[in-house]
C-alpha cells in the first residue's frame, strides 16, 4: 500500500462515507465486448452495489441493514497516511482508516464469509 490508496478525486468523510471501494485502475468491461482500464467513483459504486446484490442473491434472508453492516465490517483496514490537502494545508496527511465510518476498503471475499456466518445463525 502507498500514500495514493485514496484517489485524488475521492470524497471522504467519517460522517458521510460508509466504506471505500476500489475506483482507480479497474480492469472492466466496455460496450460491444470491449475491455479497458477505467477509474472513478462510478466504478466504486458499481463494485459495491454488485457485491451487495450478490450477497442478497446468495443469502436472501439477510436484511438490507445486515448487508450494509457486513460490507462495512468485513472490509480491510489500512492505517497508512494518505494525502488529504486542504486550502490551508496543501501537504496534509490523514490515516486512511479515518476517512470513512468503517475506516475500511470493500472486500468481497470477507463479506461472503461474514454473510455466510450471519445467515447460518439466523
C-alpha positions in Angstrom: 0.0 0.0 0.0 1.1 3.5 -0.6 0.1 7.1 0.1 -2.1 7.0 -3.0 -4.6 4.5 -1.6 -7.2 7.2 -1.7 -7.6 8.5 -5.3 -7.2 12.3 -5.6 -10.8 12.7 -6.7 -12.3 10.6 -3.9 -14.8 12.1 -1.5 -14.2 11.2 2.1 -15.8 11.8 5.5 -16.0 9.7 8.6 -19.6 11.0 8.9 -21.0 10.6 5.4 -18.9 7.9 3.7 -19.5 4.4 4.9 -16.7 2.5 3.2 -14.2 2.9 0.4 -14.1 0.7 -2.7 -11.6 0.4 -5.5 -12.0 3.1 -8.0 -8.7 3.5 -9.8 -7.1 1.3 -12.4 -10.0 -1.1 -12.6 -10.0 -3.6 -15.5 -13.6 -3.6 -16.6 -15.9 -4.5 -19.5 -16.9 -1.9 -22.0 -19.8 -1.8 -24.6 -19.6 -4.1 -27.6 -17.5 -6.7 -25.8 -14.6 -4.3 -25.1 -12.5 -4.2 -22.1 -10.5 -1.3 -20.6 -8.9 0.1 -17.5 -11.2 2.7 -16.0 -11.4 4.9 -12.9 -13.9 6.9 -11.0 -16.4 6.9 -8.2 -18.9 5.4 -10.6 -16.7 2.3 -10.7 -16.6 2.2 -6.9 -20.3 2.5 -6.6 -20.9 -0.3 -9.2 -18.5 -2.6 -7.4 -20.0 -2.0 -4.0 -23.6 -2.4 -5.4 -22.6 -5.6 -7.2 -21.2 -7.2 -4.0 -24.4 -6.2 -2.1 -26.5 -7.7 -4.9 -24.5 -10.9 -4.8 -24.9 -11.2 -1.0 -28.7 -10.7 -1.4 -28.9 -13.3 -4.1 -26.9 -15.9 -2.1 -28.4 -15.1 1.3 -32.0 -13.8 0.7 -32.8 -14.0 4.4 -30.4 -11.1 5.2 -31.9 -7.6 5.6 -30.6 -4.5 3.9 -29.2 -3.3 7.2 -27.3 -6.6 7.7 -25.8 -6.4 4.2 -24.7 -2.8 4.8 -23.0 -3.7 8.1 -21.4 -6.8 6.5 -19.9 -4.7 3.8 -18.6 -2.1 6.3 -17.4 -4.6 8.9 -15.7 -7.1 6.6 -13.5 -4.7 4.7 -9.8 -4.4 5.0 -8.4 -1.6 7.3 -5.3 0.4 6.4 -3.8 3.0 8.8 -1.3 4.4 6.3 -1.1 8.2 5.9 -2.8 9.4 2.7 -2.9 12.9 1.1 -5.9 15.0 2.2 -4.9 18.5 1.2 -6.9 21.5 2.4 -7.0 25.1 1.4 -4.8 25.9 4.4 -2.5 22.8 4.3 -1.7 21.5 0.8 0.5 18.7 2.4 -2.0 17.5 5.0 -1.9 13.7 5.6 -4.5 11.6 7.4 -4.6 8.0 8.4 -6.7 6.2 5.7 -8.8 4.5 8.4 -10.2 7.9 9.5 -11.6 8.8 6.0 -14.9 6.8 6.4 -17.2 5.5 9.0 -15.9 2.0 8.8 -12.3 3.0 8.1 -12.1 0.1 5.6 -12.0 -0.9 1.9 -14.6 -3.2 0.4 -13.5 -6.9 0.4 -16.0 -9.2 -1.3 -14.3 -12.4 0.0 -14.6 -11.3 3.6 -18.1 -10.1 3.0 -19.2 -13.6 1.8 -17.6 -15.3 4.8 -19.3 -12.9 7.2 -22.7 -13.2 5.4 -22.5 -17.0 5.5 -21.8 -16.9 9.2 -24.6 -14.5 9.9 -27.0 -16.3 7.6 -26.4 -19.6 9.4 -27.1 -18.0 12.8 -30.5 -16.6 11.8 
